[in-house]
Amino acid sequence: MGYKKNGTRKFAQKAIKVIENFVAKYPNGIDDVNSIDEESQAWIERSIQIIRENVKHIWFPNGKPKWFESLRGSRNTTSHQTEFADKKTFEPLCKKFCSSVSDILRDVCAILPKQKTTSKKKRKFESFAPSNAFGSEADRKQLIDAMEDMASPVEPTEIKIEFPKNNYAKLAEDTFSDILDHDDIKDYIQSHEGVSENIQTDILEWLQQTKETLDKEDPFLDESIFIEQHKKWLAIDVATDLTNENSKIQYHYKRLPSVSESKRGSIAPSNLNFNFYKNQFAEQKKEPKKDGKDKAPIQWKSMEQLEVLRRNFIGDMEESFIDRKNKWEQERIDEMRKTFLDELYKKIQNFKRLEKLLSPFIKDFGRLWDLSEGFFETSGFEILEQFAKLLEQDQSLQELAEILGKHNRAQSIFEKDLRDKVVIKTEWHPQNAYRGEIKGICFSNDISSVLPSELALMKNPATKKLFQLRFAQKQLLSFEYQRNVERTQEESTQEEVSIEKKEPKGPIIICVDTSGSMHGTPENIAKTITFALSKIALEEERKCYLISFSTGIEALDMSDFKKGDSLQKLVRFLQMSFNGGTDASPALQHAIKMLQSNDYKNADVLMISDFVMANLPRNLIDAIEVEKEKNTDFYSLVIGTSGNQGTIDCFNHNWSYNTNDIHASRHLVEQLHSIKMRPTSQGLSDNADK
């Protein structure tokens, strides 16, 4: 996963963390490399590797900085080492890195504010989330990067992107950690990038909703305003009002906390000792002078002592306020968190159900996350689940659908092909052997093989020099020994063989009878097979065209399933009511029209019906025969035993399903298996069920 202009910031975050650790450990660089012990040297080399591995994924607007090449060289020096480098190699490596580490940190940090996540919801959180609760924009970006790294860690996995230091970031970390530890969710989201992305954005939205809910429900608002006001008062004002029995402020002190009974719930009263502070402030009063005046101003003993009392009074009041508010917030957060997780786990389970049903229809399945709550139960998708359960409960029906979906064309085409043929031949090669297998006489200087007559020359002083000459020239008459050694040799040739040419699986056109006579079991059979074939066709990337017919027709091209409303169209198609009479002609005429189009010219046609209908017109039968000659197969699935045989005979592959037979689906599977086992080179009979 590379770091592109609009890509992840995780690599930059990890590089920055390692660089900062290095700078913290060696703030003034490394002057004397020889003073570095082996453990520190290994740590430095590993840090350089990690920084390089992460920096290479970072996209720099103006190209790679100057220090990049030296960093790459440093990394190459250490990346394949099984031991740390010797001092001679380590010294230039360390100096290069130390000289550029500040530039690396500056350049990597500079690109972070310019990078934005690809998710619109995450970008919205980065830009518009309330900064007082979630920190600065940099903190919000770090929160997103930390969640992404937790969901799908990038190398090196031992370096974690830390969550920002604020309460909501800690809440996000704890919540996401609980989600990943629940059942097999971690493995599931790592294999489903879209699900992982949606869970993360759900957490971010929940954090914001939680903040909004706490602000809206805050029962301590009046008390917090009261405390903030008193922080601005002078000590003499607080003392005067606190000791004045007729002061209106006295009323507010006595009713702390400022929480109405309707909002109090489990909120405890303030534990501020009001009487203690009242008495302490009162003790600071001087006795009034008797000057004949009715209202002499209050005199205080020590202004410094009043200020100390004011700070302690407001501090105790604020401490009690914060403690009680934190407890209330934690209780509400726990309640909302439990509700959120319960809904999320239910959403994931529903999503898995959706995936099982709909994944063949949707390639980018992650965008269906919102369908997993509410819409799944109310939009008609339960009908898909109904037919999926029918398939699961009846293994024969499931096997039938698979055979129909994977059934090859009836006629097999054979073609000539040249294949390599390996022939192994045995050859005998002569080789020197032990004595006993004498081939003949030869010249040599092998004393052990020399003829006795030659050896006699050596015994005679007159011929001894002649023997020595012949020995030096290898001209002594000797026995020659030989044996044959078996060796095999491979020779490659080619031979011509006839092989069956498999035609690619083409499109499918399915005509489904929706007349009144199909109500009940025939309806379930027809719709279940239609649903199963639709899934199989899309899984095999085959085009699929559905035609519903009674006296008129409704059509659905499954190749349009990239469009947003395609699933709803399939649901509506399967929800069509069974009523009216039966006229198969419009459906077959439309199917033939589709066969003449480019997209469906190689399609096979399957009609599912009870075939309680009139004979087909002559011109339609002729049109079907023309298409058969183009290697198009027409299949019929006859549900029941009252079908019009004349119409059924127009199809070249017919299967029957007797609704009164409890083993009907198994018998139907056997019919299809018997067709597949018949010799394909001679073709198939016109009616498989006869």
C-alpha positions in Angstrom: 0.0 0.0 0.0 1.8 3.1 -1.2 1.5 6.6 0.2 0.0 8.7 -2.6 -1.2 12.2 -2.7 -4.7 11.2 -1.4 -3.5 8.2 0.4 -2.8 7.1 4.0 -0.9 9.2 6.6 0.0 6.1 8.6 3.6 5.7 7.2 4.4 9.4 7.9 3.0 9.0 11.5 5.2 6.0 12.1 8.3 7.6 10.7 7.8 10.7 12.8 7.4 8.6 16.0 10.7 6.8 15.4 12.6 10.0 14.5 11.2 11.7 17.6 12.4 8.7 19.7 15.9 9.0 18.2 16.0 12.8 18.8 14.8 12.3 22.4 17.5 9.8 23.0 20.3 11.8 21.2 19.2 15.4 21.3 22.7 16.7 20.4 23.5 14.0 17.9 26.3 11.5 18.3 29.8 13.0 18.5 31.7 9.8 19.3 30.5 6.7 17.5 33.0 4.5 19.3 31.2 5.3 22.6 28.1 3.6 21.3 27.6 0.2 22.8 26.4 -2.8 20.8 22.8 -2.6 22.0 22.5 1.1 21.2 24.1 0.5 17.8 21.6 -2.2 17.0 18.7 0.1 18.0 20.0 3.0 15.8 20.4 0.6 12.8 16.9 -0.7 13.3 15.5 2.9 13.6 17.1 3.8 10.3 15.6 0.8 8.6 12.1 1.6 10.0 12.3 5.3 8.9 13.5 4.3 5.4 10.7 1.7 5.0 8.1 4.2 5.9 9.5 7.3 4.1 9.6 5.4 0.8 5.8 5.3 0.9 5.4 9.0 1.5 4.4 11.3 -1.4 6.2 14.6 -1.4 4.7 17.4 -3.5 8.0 18.5 -4.9 9.6 15.2 -5.3 11.9 13.2 -2.9 14.0 15.5 -0.7 17.8 15.6 -1.0 18.3 13.5 2.1 16.2 10.6 0.6 19.1 9.1 -1.4 21.5 9.1 1.6 18.8 7.6 3.8 18.2 4.9 1.2 21.9 4.1 1.1 21.9 3.9 4.8 19.0 1.5 4.8 20.6 -0.7 2.1 23.7 -1.0 4.2 21.8 -2.5 7.1 18.7 -4.1 5.7 20.2 -7.5 4.8 22.6 -7.8 7.8 22.2 -10.6 10.2 24.5 -8.8 12.6 25.1 -5.2 13.4 27.7 -3.4 11.3 31.3 -3.0 12.5 32.4 0.4 13.7 34.1 1.2 10.4 30.8 0.7 8.5 28.6 2.1 11.2 30.5 5.4 11.7 29.7 7.0 8.2 26.2 5.5 8.4 25.5 7.1 11.7 27.0 10.5 10.8 25.0 10.7 7.6 21.8 10.0 9.4 22.5 12.4 12.3 23.4 15.2 9.9 20.0 14.9 8.1 17.6 13.7 10.9 16.4 17.3 11.6 15.6 17.8 7.9 13.8 14.4 7.7 11.7 15.3 10.7 10.9 18.8 9.3 10.0 17.5 5.8 7.9 14.6 7.0 6.0 16.8 9.5 5.4 19.4 6.8 3.5 17.1 4.5 1.0 15.9 7.2 -1.3 19.0 7.2 -1.5 18.9 3.4 -2.7 15.3 3.3 -6.4 14.4 3.6 -8.1 11.1 3.9 -10.0 9.7 0.9 -13.2 9.2 3.0 -15.7 12.0 2.9 -17.0 11.3 6.3 -13.6 11.2 7.8 -12.6 14.5 6.1 -15.8 16.0 7.5 -14.8 14.9 11.0 -11.2 16.3 10.5 -12.6 19.7 9.5 -15.8 20.3 11.4 -15.7 18.2 14.6 -15.8 20.4 17.8 -12.2 21.2 18.6 -12.7 21.7 22.3 -13.7 18.0 22.7 -11.6 16.3 20.1 -8.5 18.5 20.1 -6.9 20.3 17.2 -7.3 19.3 13.6 -3.9 17.5 13.9 -5.3 15.6 16.8 -8.4 14.6 14.8 -6.2 13.4 11.9 -4.1 11.4 14.3 -7.2 9.8 15.8 -8.3 8.7 12.3 -4.8 7.4 11.5 -4.6 5.5 14.8 -7.9 3.8 14.2 -6.8 2.8 10.6 -3.6 1.4 12.0 -5.5 -0.5 14.7 -7.8 -2.0 12.0 -5.1 -2.8 9.5 -1.6 -2.3 10.8 1.2 -1.5 8.3 4.8 -2.4 8.7 6.4 -2.2 11.1 3.5 -3.5 13.2 5.5 -3.1 16.4 5.3 0.7 16.0 1.8 1.8 16.9 0.2 5.1 16.0 -0.9 6.5 19.3 -4.3 8.0 20.0 -4.3 11.7 20.9 -4.3 12.6 24.6 -8.0 13.6 25.1 -11.0 11.9 26.6 -12.9 11.2 23.4 -9.8 9.8 21.7 -9.4 7.4 24.6 -13.1 6.5 24.3 -12.6 5.8 20.6 -9.6 3.6 21.3 -11.4 1.6 24.0 -14.5 1.2 21.9 -12.7 0.1 18.8 -10.5 -2.3 20.8 -13.6 -3.9 22.2 -15.1 -4.3 18.8 -12.0 -5.9 17.4 -11.9 -8.4 20.3 -15.5 -9.4 19.8 -16.0 -12.8 18.1 -14.1 -12.9 14.8 -14.7 -9.3 13.8 -11.0 -8.4 13.5 -10.4 -11.1 10.9 -13.7 -10.2 9.2 -13.0 -6.5 8.8 -9.4 -7.1 7.7 -10.8 -9.1 4.8 -13.5 -6.6 4.2 -12.0 -3.1 3.7 -15.4 -1.5 3.1 -16.8 -2.9 6.4 -13.7 -1.7 8.3 -14.1 1.8 6.8 -17.7 2.0 7.7 -17.2 0.8 11.3 -14.6 3.5 11.8 -16.9 6.2 10.4 -19.7 4.9 12.6 -17.5 5.3 15.7 -16.6 8.9 14.7 -20.2 9.8 14.2 -21.1 8.1 17.5 -18.4 10.2 19.3 -19.9 13.4 17.9 -23.5 12.3 18.7 -22.3 11.4 22.3 -20.8 14.9 22.7 -23.9 16.5 21.4 -26.1 14.4 23.7 -24.0 15.2 26.8 -24.1 18.9 26.0 -27.8 18.9 25.5 -28.6 16.9 28.6 -26.0 18.6 30.8 -27.6 19.1 34.2 -24.6 21.0 35.5 -24.9 23.9 33.2 -26.2 26.4 35.7 -23.7 25.3 38.3 -20.8 25.7 35.9 -21.9 29.2 35.0 -22.2 30.0 38.8 -18.7 28.8 39.4 -17.2 30.7 36.4 -18.9 33.9 37.7 -17.4 33.5 41.2 -13.9 33.0 39.7 -14.1 36.6 38.5 -15.2 38.0 41.9 -12.7 39.6 44.3 -12.2 38.0 47.7 -13.9 40.8 49.5 -17.0 40.4 47.3 -17.2 36.7 48.0 -16.7 37.2 51.7 -19.4 39.9 51.9 -22.0 37.9 50.0 -21.2 34.7 51.7 -21.6 36.2 55.2 -24.6 38.4 54.4 -27.7 36.6 55.5 -29.9 38.8 53.3 -27.8 38.3 50.1 -29.5 36.7 47.2 -26.3 34.8 46.5 -26.8 33.1 49.8 -29.8 31.3 48.3 -27.6 29.9 45.4 -24.9 28.6 47.8 -27.4 26.7 49.9 -29.0 24.9 46.9 -25.7 23.6 45.3 -25.6 21.7 43.0 -27.8 23.6 40.5 -29.5 20.4 39.3 -33.2 20.2 39.1 -34.9 17.3 40.7 -36.2 16.1 37.3 -32.6 15.8 36.1 -30.9 14.7 39.3 -31.2 11.0 38.9 -28.2 9.4 40.5 -26.3 12.7 40.8 -25.2 13.2 44.4 -25.5 16.6 46.1 -22.4 18.7 46.4 -20.1 17.8 49.3 -19.0 21.4 49.7 -18.9 22.3 53.4 -20.7 25.6 53.1 -21.0 26.3 56.8 -17.3 25.9 57.3 -16.4 28.6 54.7 -19.2 30.8 56.0 -17.7 30.7 59.5 -14.1 31.1 58.2 -15.1 34.2 56.3 -17.1 35.5 59.3 -14.1 35.2 61.6 -12.2 37.6 59.3 -14.6 40.4 60.2 -13.6 43.2 62.5 -15.9 44.5 65.2 -17.8 47.5 63.8 -16.8 51.0 65.3 -19.5 52.7 67.2 -19.5 56.1 65.4 -23.3 56.6 65.6 -23.9 55.5 62.1 -26.5 52.9 61.4 -24.6 51.2 58.5 -20.9 51.2 58.9 -18.8 49.5 56.2 -17.5 46.0 57.0 -13.9 45.9 58.0 -11.7 42.8 57.4 -8.7 41.6 59.4 -6.5 40.3 56.5 -7.1 40.6 52.8 -4.5 37.9 52.2 -6.4 35.5 54.3 -9.6 36.4 52.5 -7.9 35.6 49.2 -6.7 32.2 50.5 -10.3 31.4 51.6 -11.7 32.5 48.3 -9.3 30.2 46.3 -10.0 27.3 48.6 -13.7 27.9 48.5 -13.9 28.1 44.7 -11.4 25.2 44.4 -13.5 22.9 46.6 -16.7 23.9 44.9 -15.1 23.2 41.5 -13.6 19.9 42.5 -16.9 18.6 43.7 -18.5 19.9 40.5 -16.0 18.2 38.3 -16.1 14.9 40.2 -19.9 14.7 40.1 -20.1 15.8 36.4 -17.5 13.2 35.4 -19.4 10.4 37.1 -22.6 11.5 35.4 -20.9 11.7 32.0 -19.3 8.3 32.5 -22.7 6.7 33.4 -24.3 8.3 30.3 -21.4 7.3 28.1 -21.5 3.7 29.3 -25.2 3.6 28.6 -24.8 5.1 25.1 -21.8 2.9 24.4 -23.6 -0.3 25.3 -26.5 0.7 23.0 -24.1 1.6 20.2 -22.1 -1.7 20.4 -25.3 -3.7 20.6 -26.6 -2.0 17.4 -23.2 -2.3 15.7 -22.9 -6.0 16.4 -26.5 -6.5 15.1 -25.6 -4.4 12.1 -22.5 -6.6 11.4 -24.6 -9.8 11.6 -27.2 -8.3 9.3 -24.4 -7.3 7.0 -23.1 -10.8 6.9 -26.6 -12.0 6.0 -26.7 -9.4 3.3 -23.3 -10.5 2.0 -24.3 -14.1 1.8 -27.4 -13.1 -0.2 -26.2 -10.2 -2.3 -22.4 -10.3 -2.7 -22.7 -11.9 -6.2 -24.8 -8.9 -7.3 -22.5 -6.2 -5.9 -18.7 -6.0 -6.3 -18.2 -3.0 -4.1 -20.1 -4.6 -1.2 -18.9 -2.2 1.5 -21.2 0.5 0.2 -24.2 -1.6 1.2 -23.3 -1.1 4.9 -26.3 1.1 5.5 -28.6 -1.6 4.2 -27.8 -3.7 7.2 -30.0 -1.8 9.6 -33.6 -1.0 9.1 -33.7 -1.0 5.3 -32.8 -4.7 5.3 -36.1 -5.5 7.1 -38.3 -3.0 5.4 -37.2 -2.9 1.8 -38.2 -6.4 0.8 -34.9 -8.1 1.1 -36.5 -10.6 3.4 -37.8 -12.3 0.3 -34.2 -13.0 -0.8 -33.5 -14.5 2.6 -36.6 -16.6 2.3 -35.4 -18.2 -1.0 -31.8 -18.5 0.3 -33.2 -20.5 3.3 -35.2 -22.7 0.9 -31.9 -23.5 -1.0 -30.1 -24.3 2.3 -32.9 -26.5 3.6 -33.2 -28.5 0.3 -29.8 -29.7 -0.8 -31.3 -31.3 -3.9 -32.7 -28.0 -4.9 -29.3 -26.3 -4.4 -27.6 -29.0 -6.4 -30.2 -28.6 -9.1 -29.5 -24.9 -9.3 -25.8 -25.5 -9.5 -26.1 -28.1 -12.3 -28.4 -25.7 -14.2 -26.0 -22.9 -13.7 -22.9 -24.9 -14.7 -24.5 -27.1 -17.4 -22.4 -27.2 -20.5 -23.9 -27.1 -24.0 -25.3 -30.3 -25.3 -23.2 -30.8 -28.4 -19.5 -31.2 -27.9 -17.1 -30.1 -30.6 -13.9 -32.0 -31.2 -10.8 -30.5 -32.7 -7.3 -31.7 -33.6 -4.5 -30.7 -31.4 -0.8 -31.4 -31.4 0.6 -32.6 -28.0 4.1 -33.3 -26.9 5.0 -36.9 -26.5 8.1 -38.1 -24.7 9.7 -41.4 -25.8 12.3 -43.0 -23.7 14.9 -45.1 -25.6 17.6 -47.4 -24.1 21.2 -47.2 -25.4 24.2 -49.3 -24.6 27.5 -47.6 -24.3 30.9 -49.5 -24.0 32.9 -48.8 -20.9 36.1 -50.1 -19.4 35.4 -53.0 -17.1 36.9 -55.5 -14.8 39.0 -58.5 -16.1 37.1 -61.4 -17.5 35.3 -59.5 -20.3 38.1 -59.5 -22.9 37.4 -57.6 -26.0 40.8 -58.1 -27.8 44.4 -57.0 -27.9 45.6 -53.4 -27.7 48.7 -51.3 -27.0 49.1 -49.8 -23.5 51.5 -49.4 -20.6 49.1 -51.0 -18.1 51.3 -53.7 -16.5 48.3 -55.5 -15.1 47.0 -56.1 -18.6 50.2 -56.7 -20.5 50.6 -60.1 -22.3 53.0 -62.7 -20.6 55.1 -62.6 -23.8 55.7 -58.9 -23.3 56.6 -59.4 -19.6 59.2 -62.0 -20.6 61.1 -59.2 -22.4 61.8 -57.6 -19.1 63.5 -60.7 -17.6 66.0 -61.0 -20.4 68.9 -58.5 -20.0 69.2 -58.3 -23.8 65.6 -57.2 -24.3 65.1 -55.3 -21.0 65.8 -51.9 -22.7 63.3 -52.8 -25.5 60.6 -53.4 -22.8 61.4 -50.1 -21.1 61.1 -48.3 -24.5 57.7 -49.9 -25.3 56.5 -49.1 -21.8 57.4 -45.5 -22.2 55.8 -45.3 -25.6 52.7 -47.3 -24.4 53.3 -49.9 -27.1 53.2 -53.0 -24.9 50.7 -55.6 -26.2 47.9 -55.8 -23.6 44.5 -57.4 -23.1 41.5 -55.0 -23.7 38.5 -55.4 -21.4 35.0 -53.9 -22.0 31.3 -54.1 -20.8 28.2 -52.4 -22.0 26.5 -49.8 -19.7 22.7 -49.1 -20.1 21.7 -45.5 -20.5 18.2 -44.0 -21.2 17.6 -41.1 -23.5 14.4 -39.0 -23.8 13.2 -37.9 -27.1 10.3 -35.4 -27.6 8.0 -35.9 -30.4 4.5 -34.6 -31.2 1.3 -36.6 -31.9 -2.1 -35.5 -33.2 -5.0 -36.1 -30.8 -8.7 -35.3 -30.8 -9.9 -33.3 -27.8 -13.2 -32.0 -26.7 -13.4 -28.2 -27.2 -15.2 -26.7 -24.2 -17.3 -23.7 -25.2 -17.2 -20.8 -22.7 -20.2 -20.5 -20.5 -22.5 -18.1 -22.2 -25.4 -15.9 -21.0 -28.7 -17.3 -19.6 -32.2 -16.1 -20.4 -34.7 -17.3 -17.8 -38.4 -17.2 -18.5 -40.5 -17.5 -15.3 -44.2 -18.3 -15.4 -46.2 -15.9 -13.1 -49.7 -17.1 -13.9 -52.3 -18.0 -11.4 -51.8 -21.8 -11.8 -48.3 -21.4 -10.4 -49.4 -20.2 -7.0 -48.1 -22.2 -4.0 -45.3 -24.8 -4.3 -44.6 -24.1 -8.0 -44.1 -20.5 -7.1 -41.5 -21.3 -4.5 -39.7 -23.7 -6.8 -39.7 -21.2 -9.7 -38.5 -18.2 -7.6 -35.9 -20.2 -5.7 -34.3 -21.5 -8.8 -34.5 -18.1 -10.5 -32.8 -16.5 -7.5 -30.1 -19.3 -7.3 -29.4 -19.1 -11.1 -29.1 -15.3 -10.8 -26.5 -15.6 -8.1 -24.6 -18.3 -10.0 -24.6 -16.4 -13.2 -23.2 -13.3 -11.6 -20.6 -15.3 -9.6 -19.4 -16.8 -12.9 -19.6 -13.4 -14.5 -22.2 -14.6 -17.0 -24.9 -12.3 -18.3 -28.4 -13.1 -17.0 -31.7 -11.9 -18.3 -35.0 -12.5 -16.5 -38.4 -12.5 -18.1 -41.6 -12.8 -16.0 -44.7 -13.8 -18.0 -48.4 -14.4 -17.6 -50.4 -12.8 -20.3 -47.8 -10.1 -20.6 -44.1 -9.9 -19.8 -41.8 -8.0 -17.4 -38.0 -8.2 -18.0 -34.9 -7.5 -15.9 -31.4 -7.4 -17.3 -29.0 -8.6 -14.5 -26.0 -7.1 -16.3 -27.3 -3.7 -15.1 -26.5 -4.6 -11.5 -23.9 -1.9 -11.2 -26.7 0.6 -11.0 -27.9 1.7 -7.6 -31.5 0.4 -7.9 -30.7 -3.0 -9.3 -31.3 -4.9 -6.1 -34.6 -3.3 -5.6 -35.5 -4.3 -9.2 -34.6 -7.9 -8.4 -36.7 -7.8 -5.2 -39.7 -6.4 -7.1 -39.2 -9.1 -9.8 -39.4 -11.9 -7.2 -42.3 -10.2 -5.5 -44.5 -10.2 -8.6 -47.9 -11.8 -7.9 -49.1 -14.9 -9.6 -52.4 -14.2 -11.4 -54.0 -14.3 -14.8 -53.7 -16.8 -17.6 -50.7 -18.2 -19.2 -49.3 -17.2 -22.6 -45.7 -18.2 -23.2 -45.4 -16.8 -26.7 -44.6 -13.1 -25.7 -41.8 -14.4 -23.4 -40.3 -16.7 -26.0 -40.5 -14.0 -28.7 -38.7 -11.6 -26.4 -36.1 -14.2 -25.6 -35.5 -14.8 -29.3 -35.2 -11.0 -29.8 -32.5 -11.0 -27.1 -30.7 -13.9 -28.8 -30.3 -11.7 -31.8 -28.6 -9.0 -29.9 -24.9 -8.9 -29.3 -25.0 -9.3 -25.6 -27.2 -12.5 -25.6 -26.5 -14.1 -29.0 -24.8 -17.1 -27.4 -27.3 -17.5 -24.5 -29.2 -20.6 -23.4 -32.9 -20.2 -22.7 -34.6 -21.8 -19.6 -38.4 -21.7 -19.1 -39.8 -22.5 -15.7 -43.5 -23.2 -15.8 -46.3 -25.7 -15.2 -46.8 -25.5 -19.0 -50.6 -25.3 -18.6 -50.9 -23.3 -21.8 -51.9 -23.5 -25.4 -49.7 -24.7 -28.2 -47.1 -22.2 -29.5 -47.7 -20.5 -32.9 -46.0 -22.1 -35.9 -43.9 -19.1 -36.7 -42.6 -19.1 -33.1 -41.7 -22.8 -33.3 -39.8 -22.2 -36.5 -37.9 -19.3 -34.9 -36.9 -21.6 -32.1 -35.6 -24.2 -34.5 -33.6 -21.5 -36.3 -31.9 -20.6 -33.0 -31.3 -24.2 -32.2 -29.3 -24.6 -35.4 -27.1 -21.7 -34.1 -26.2 -24.0 -31.2 -28.6 -22.4 -28.7 -30.2 -24.7 -26.2 -33.8 -24.4 -25.0 -34.4 -25.9 -21.6 -37.7 -26.4 -19.9 -38.4 -27.1 -16.2 -41.9 -28.5 -16.0 -43.4 -28.1 -12.6 -46.3 -30.6 -12.2 -47.7 -33.3 -14.5 -50.4 -31.4 -16.4 -48.2 -29.6 -18.9 -49.0 -29.3 -22.6 -46.7 -31.9 -24.2 -46.9 -30.2 -27.6 -45.3 -27.0 -26.1 -42.9 -29.0 -24.0 -41.6 -30.8 -27.2 -40.4 -27.5 -28.6 -37.6 -27.5 -26.1 -34.6 -29.8 -26.7 -33.8 -30.4 -23.0 -36.8 -31.0 -20.7 -36.9 -31.7 -16.9 -39.9 -32.5 -14.8 -40.7 -31.7 -11.1 -43.7 -33.5 -9.7 -45.0 -31.4 -6.8 -46.8 -34.5 -5.4 -43.6 -36.4 -5.1 -41.7 -35.8 -1.8 -38.5 -36.8 -3.6 -39.2 -34.7 -6.6 -36.1 -32.5 -6.3 -33.9 -35.5 -5.9 -35.4 -37.1 -9.0 -34.9 -33.9 -10.9 -31.2 -33.9 -10.0 -30.9 -37.4 -11.2 -32.4 -36.4 -14.5 -29.8 -33.7 -14.9 -27.0 -36.0 -13.9 -28.1 -38.6 -16.4 -27.9 -36.0 -19.1 -24.4 -35.0 -18.1 -23.3 -38.6 -18.1 -24.5 -39.4 -21.6 -22.0 -39.5 -24.5 -21.7 -36.0 -25.6 -20.1 -36.7 -29.0 -23.4 -38.1 -30.2 -25.5 -35.3 -28.8 -28.5 -35.5 -26.5 -32.0 -36.7 -27.1 -34.8 -34.2 -27.6 -36.6 -35.0 -24.4 -34.6 -36.0 -21.4 -37.6 -36.8 -19.2 -39.0 -39.4 -21.6 
